[in-house]
Amino acid sequence: MIQVPFGTAEWQSIAPFSLVAIGGMIALLWAVFAEERPGTTSVMWMSQAGLAAGLVATIALLGSEKASFGGTFALDGVSLLANLVFLLSASMTLFMAQGHLESMGVRAREFYPLVLFATAGMMIMGAARDLVILFLGIEVMSLAAYVLAGIHRRDPGSTEAALKYFVLGAFATCFLLYGIAAFYGATGATSYDGIRAGLASAPRAALIGGVALLVVALGFKAAIVPFQAWTPDVYQGAPTAVTALMSVGVKAAAFVGITRLFLDGLGPLHQDWQRIFWVLAVLTMTVGNVFALVQGNVKRMLAYSSIAHAGYLLAGVAVGTSRAGGAVLLYLFTYAFMTLGAFGVLIALGTGEKPNDDLDDLRGLADRRPLLAGAMTIFLLSLTGIPPLAGFVGKFYVVESAVNAGWFWLAILLVLNSAIAAYYYLAVIVAMWMRDPIGDEPAWESRPYLAAALLAATVGTVLVGLFPSGTLDFARHAFASIVR
Amino acid sequence: MEIGLNHYLVVGLLVFLAGVFTVLTRRNAIGVLMGVELVLNSANINYIAFSRFGTGGLEGQIFSIFVIMLAAAEAAIGLAIVLGIYRKFQTIDVEEVDSLRG
């Protein structure tokens, strides 16, 4: 008989994601069954309330360290800090989508609750200490994300993005399940504690096969080369607000899941996976950067740039120390603000008829909309890694942890890659500030919610860059108890 | 001859390979979905076999129920997406649905 404990620790650990999921359900039911069909703005605010409830629960629990459900679900610094990243990016996505979807002719109220469901899945992934829970989190997140990618049903690109994302995502799930089966068969357990305990007596071939299958599956979700083929098409085809959520929230959730799984559950196997991740990290950042160089569409360029950033993050995972774990978590925090901001600017450029996200559309933006161009400049400089912006501290501490652990080549390749990346980020800045605009000024609409989200992203990018130490200490401390 | 763990694992592996082959070679989106279902069920065979013959206890059987539930949810969303594709492109050939290019 399986005993399922259910006490205070259990309630506390499920509270954040449950509140978000319940908030999503209430918003969904209300959008469907209300007497008068509610406008999108009110559904948006209702969904924001659900996210806020999750945020309050997360902040109230900050500092607690508890294992619940027999150690299969974690309530610790990592899951709580990850929750903050997920909730902030979801909330900013909702604000950015407001007006943007309507101007494209999408009146889907289910968009907002779906973002909440995806967020709940991310929060489960961040706290999972059992492969089954990790799997459930991934699916809760992905099923919502597939629908979100195709939310613009009249647009062939969006529908196609949904199909590609779904087929490759479902395929990745298959590898995940087969990998979990390998570990379950080899160690007789799916929880990280049980796997750690059973590793010593398990057949080695099954473990190596299991690690390979899990790397493939999670590599798909995190868009790691060579499993990134879907990324540019899906990111370009999906509505930009959804792209922002996918490249920030989904990627962050995948990385928190990867970090916890490999540093904690599969920690004793580190000599096997560290080498795999070393190679994949270098491949990922190089491929992402090289392809980003030749893109004429800024949205597609940002998709490749997000692949490159996945490479930097994976470098932190490969290093595998608690310092590196903390650096990865800080990186996710910084990455969230600047990437959401950059996609937010692209949303602001779009009008109902045209997305206006080619590099040529950004020419001379500084003359037409100086504030927007200024914000975009801050985000791009931060993505390049110019101090004192957020992107610099994120990269700096990953490099520092790599050098600290003696991984000099990885650190050198990471820095070289950042130099390549500077080229295509600066090309956009040059186009905005030093080139003359082409064509007539598009009929831009004023979107107050989007402006607020962009302001928040700018402030976040600057503040985290200036004062990273609090977050960094918290993240390092959180990982100190995980890496054993 | 006694049927043991290895027999089930071989069946599971064959179903897995058949599923992967289907996903990689089928051009019809429904065919791809069917390949995914095959792979999901191959994992289920493994879970049940490990649960019956291994040291894992009941967990494997419970997990396979989770997987069946997921397969249903995934099929629902997958078919809806394929329906959307048919409306837009008048085909469900995954190689013809390829308008996004850099």
Interface residues (C-beta under 8 A of the other chain):
Chain A: I2 V132 F135 L136 E139 L143 Y146 V147 G150 R153 P156 G157 T159 E160 A161 A162 L163 F166 V167 A170 F171 T173 C174 L177 Y178 I180 A181 Y184 G185 G188 A189 T190 P232 D233 Q236 G237 F291 V294 Q295 G296 N297 R300
Chain B: L9 G12 F16 G19 V20 V23 A29 V32 L33 V36 V39 L40 S42 A43 N46 Y47 F50 G54 T55 G56 G57 L58 E59 G60 F63 F66 V67 L70 A73 E74 I77 G78 A80 I81 V82 G84 I85 K88 F89 V94 V97 D98 S99 L100 G102
